[in-house]
């Protein structure tokens, strides 16, 4: 009887392991919780469960307040993601300063993230005009580089990788005739600072992602993957005009380790979660896996 029970338990254990293995194999690709920020604000755990059910493997977080991610302590957030088969890969830390960096880095580390990302120029340098909806920055490139480097060295010492995320204005010459992204790429040590390339914003700026891969190989560790429709609005992957096939063919040259689906806004009645579903199909179309 004992042997029979033992083998039954063993068989059940094997079946559960196989089921979990199959479950894990179905998950691939990444997404940013910025796409479903409204849903996360209403019910973070239910929304994460829905993201996991869509088959995404890893996530990027954007909400950090009072030492918590979406209302959860770092360790709790990490544990809940693991229970869903999700991996925390990157986090946008818009509130970073040279003074609070140590605390933020410790919490990012405790939550299990690998990449600490500056989503915009920090410490009040980022500017947004609500009337024109234009993005930009004030201050010198030297000051921005100094801030990024200070925080990046701290992140590196903690075992994290530091990235800077672009919009369109970094690819356009500023009042001094300097192209911000070029300045950062040329003046920041890749040992400490690399980049998350947002393919939509690069394209909107009239720049060519592949040209940047060739000029600065290995510097673009994560991509934000989102499409652009005929009106230059955000669109699900595969529903716009960006040549992802050409870009993906240069993955190794870019240094890309992870890609993150993002859609800042949805239009024409499309819901954010549906946009994520459509983008998953688009990723398959272009050969992302």
ChimeraX attribute file (.defattr): number of C-alpha atoms within 10 A of each C-alpha:
attribute: neighborCount
match mode: 1-to-1
recipient: residues
	/A:1	6
	/A:2	7
	/A:3	8
	/A:4	9
	/A:5	10
	/A:6	11
	/A:7	12
	/A:8	12
	/A:9	12
	/A:10	12
	/A:11	12
	/A:12	12
	/A:13	12
	/A:14	12
	/A:15	12
	/A:16	12
	/A:17	12
	/A:18	12
	/A:19	12
	/A:20	13
	/A:21	11
	/A:22	11
	/A:23	12
	/A:24	16
	/A:25	11
	/A:26	13
	/A:27	18
	/A:28	15
	/A:29	17
	/A:30	28
	/A:31	26
	/A:32	25
	/A:33	24
	/A:34	20
	/A:35	21
	/A:36	23
	/A:37	18
	/A:38	13
	/A:39	17
	/A:40	17
	/A:41	13
	/A:42	10
	/A:43	11
	/A:44	19
	/A:45	18
	/A:46	12
	/A:47	19
	/A:48	20
	/A:49	16
	/A:50	14
	/A:51	24
	/A:52	18
	/A:53	14
	/A:54	17
	/A:55	20
	/A:56	24
	/A:57	22
	/A:58	23
	/A:59	25
	/A:60	22
	/A:61	19
	/A:62	20
	/A:63	19
	/A:64	21
	/A:65	12
	/A:66	8
	/A:67	15
	/A:68	18
	/A:69	22
	/A:70	19
	/A:71	15
	/A:72	18
	/A:73	18
	/A:74	21
	/A:75	17
	/A:76	15
	/A:77	19
	/A:78	20
	/A:79	16
	/A:80	16
	/A:81	21
	/A:82	13
	/A:83	10
	/A:84	17
	/A:85	19
	/A:86	24
	/A:87	21
	/A:88	21
	/A:89	22
	/A:90	29
	/A:91	25
	/A:92	23
	/A:93	21
	/A:94	17
	/A:95	17
	/A:96	22
	/A:97	17
	/A:98	16
	/A:99	9
	/A:100	11
	/A:101	18
	/A:102	16
	/A:103	12
	/A:104	20
	/A:105	24
	/A:106	15
	/A:107	19
	/A:108	29
	/A:109	19
	/A:110	15
	/A:111	23
	/A:112	20
	/A:113	22
	/A:114	17
	/A:115	24
	/A:116	24
	/A:117	26
	/A:118	23
	/A:119	20
	/A:120	22
	/A:121	24
	/A:122	18
	/A:123	13
	/A:124	12
	/A:125	14
	/A:126	15
	/A:127	13
	/A:128	11
	/A:129	9
	/A:130	8
	/A:131	6
	/A:132	7
	/A:133	8
	/A:134	11
	/A:135	15
	/A:136	18
	/A:137	19
	/A:138	13
	/A:139	11
	/A:140	14
	/A:141	20
	/A:142	11
	/A:143	11
	/A:144	18
	/A:145	18
	/A:146	15
	/A:147	17
	/A:148	24
	/A:149	19
	/A:150	14
	/A:151	23
	/A:152	29
	/A:153	17
	/A:154	18
	/A:155	24
	/A:156	17
	/A:157	11
	/A:158	14
	/A:159	13
	/A:160	23
	/A:161	23
	/A:162	27
	/A:163	27
	/A:164	22
	/A:165	21
	/A:166	23
	/A:167	20
	/A:168	20
	/A:169	19
	/A:170	24
	/A:171	21
	/A:172	17
	/A:173	13
	/A:174	16
	/A:175	8
	/A:176	8
	/A:177	8
	/A:178	15
	/A:179	16
	/A:180	21
	/A:181	22
	/A:182	16
	/A:183	14
	/A:184	20
	/A:185	18
	/A:186	11
	/A:187	15
	/A:188	16
	/A:189	12
	/A:190	14
	/A:191	12
	/A:192	20
	/A:193	24
	/A:194	24
	/A:195	25
	/A:196	25
	/A:197	25
	/A:198	23
	/A:199	25
	/A:200	25
	/A:201	22
	/A:202	19
	/A:203	20
	/A:204	17
	/A:205	15
	/A:206	11
	/A:207	15
	/A:208	14
	/A:209	21
	/A:210	18
	/A:211	12
	/A:212	19
	/A:213	20
	/A:214	12
	/A:215	14
	/A:216	16
	/A:217	17
	/A:218	18
	/A:219	22
	/A:220	26
	/A:221	21
	/A:222	24
	/A:223	24
	/A:224	22
	/A:225	22
	/A:226	26
	/A:227	27
	/A:228	22
	/A:229	15
	/A:230	10
	/A:231	8
	/A:232	13
	/A:233	16
	/A:234	21
	/A:235	26
	/A:236	27
	/A:237	29
	/A:238	22
	/A:239	17
	/A:240	17
	/A:241	14
	/A:242	19
	/A:243	13
	/A:244	21
	/A:245	13
	/A:246	12
	/A:247	17
	/A:248	16
	/A:249	13
	/A:250	17
	/A:251	19
	/A:252	14
	/A:253	18
	/A:254	26
	/A:255	19
	/A:256	21
	/A:257	12
	/A:258	17
	/A:259	22
	/A:260	22
	/A:261	27
	/A:262	29
	/A:263	26
	/A:264	14
	/A:265	15
	/A:266	17
	/A:267	11
	/A:268	5
	/A:269	6
	/A:270	12
	/A:271	13
	/A:272	22
	/A:273	17
	/A:274	13
	/A:275	22
	/A:276	23
	/A:277	16
	/A:278	16
	/A:279	24
	/A:280	24
	/A:281	14
	/A:282	19
	/A:283	20
	/A:284	12
	/A:285	13
	/A:286	17
	/A:287	11
	/A:288	15
	/A:289	11
